[in-house]
Amino acid sequence: MKKFVIVLLCTFIILFNNFSTFNINAKEIDDRVLDKYETATRLEKKKEEPKEVVNSTIKTSVNTQYVKETNTVYETHSINYGTYGRLYVSWYDVALYDYNVYTSSSSSLQQLVDNYDSAAFYANKGRLVIADHDNQGFRVLTSLSEGNTAYIKLEDGRTITYKLIKKEKGYNTGPDLIDTNGNSFYDMESSLIMYTCYGDGIMVTLWILV
């Protein structure tokens, strides 16, 4: 009986030790499994975390101040030389158009002086003559003094310069330009005659080449 009890006790101790060892081993296995699980969980969470978005937009500087345009383009206008050239006298200038006193009608002369930026230019009795309306700017003749100059610019760039030697009121009789005493201006010394309307007659200016 005593021997049976001893055997039973030894058997119980052996079983207890084996169970304890099993529990220890099981605990170690559980710990290792838990560590792997936690590690795997952390990795999964790390994958799920959104990556930081790097803004790749290139920023440009903004200048709100107005920049003045320096490439200003200026419009140019061609010069009208008429059929002979362009007259410049004091502040006035006008295109000169040829008129033939022998072949053209008086209406043609009237049309030339009536047109805008147009003065009649012709030769008569050995003198060159320029005529235009006073209300189109040729009234400049009335403000001139002896010694003033004027010039005609030709289309090829050449210029012809004149000097005023006489200014006097007169009359246009059609075939002639006369002073208040009836003397013809064509008979007076000059290279060029310019005239325009003035009161009840005309203002006549005599010019010589310079």
Order of alpha helices (4+ residues) and beta strands (2+ residues): alpha-beta-beta-alpha-beta-beta-beta-beta-beta-beta-beta
